[in-house]
C-alpha cells in the first residue's frame, strides 16, 4: 500500500471525520482499517462491512460525538506490458 500523506481526522464544527482504507480480503469479503486509529473490521459483503465499520467506530470512541466515516476502496493489481 502506498504511503498516505494527509491528516486522517479533520474537525469541522462538532463533526470529526474518520477515513478507512478498504481492501478485498484474500479469502473473500472485505477488510477495513482506519487511518490514525486502531480500528479494524471485516465482513463478507459491502453492506455488512459498512455496518461493522459504524459499530466499530461507536465502540472505539464510546461517546455521543457524530462522526463522518469516509471509505476509500483500494484495489491492487499488477499489470504486465
N, C-alpha and C positions, 0 to 999 in steps of 0.2 A: 504494500500500500504506500502511496506517495505521502510525503510529509505535508501536513496541513498547517499553513502559516497564518491563521487568524484566530482571534479570540472567540471561544466557542459559547460563551454566555454573554448576552447583551441585556442590560437592564434598560427598559423604556417605560417610564412611569412605574406602575405596580406589577408589570409583567416581566418575567425573565424568559430567555429562550435557551433551549437545550437542543443541541444538534446530535443526531445519531447517524453513524455510518452503518448502512445495511448491506449485507452481502448474502449471496446464496450459500447455504451450508453445503459442505462436501457430501454429506449423507442425505441431502434433500432438505427442503424448507429454507428458512432464513435465519440469520443471526444479526443482532443489532447491538452496537456498542456506543455509549455516549462519549463525546469528546469532553475531557476535563473532569469527568466524574466516574466513579466506579460502579457503573450501571451496565449490565449485560443481560440480554434475554434472547430467546429463540422461539420459533414456532414453525409449524408445518405449512401454514399458508399466510398470505398477506394480511387478511382480516384479523386472524388470531395474533399475528405479530404486533399490529397496531394496538390491540387491546392489552397485550403483555407489556408493551412499552409504557402505555399510560399507567398501568398498575405498578410497574417498576419505579417510575418517577414518583408516584404518590408514596410508595413505601419508602423510597430512599430519603425523601425530604421530610415526610411526616409532619406537614404543616398545611395551612389553608391557602397558600400562595398559588395563584393561577400561573401556569407556565405555557409558553408556546413550545411545541415539540416539532422540530424540523427533521425530516428523514431524507438522507442522501443515499440513494441506491448506487452501489459501486459494483460494476461487473468487470472482472478482469479477464481479458482474452489475449492470447498470443497469436499473432498472425505471421505467416512467413511470406517473403516476397519472391 
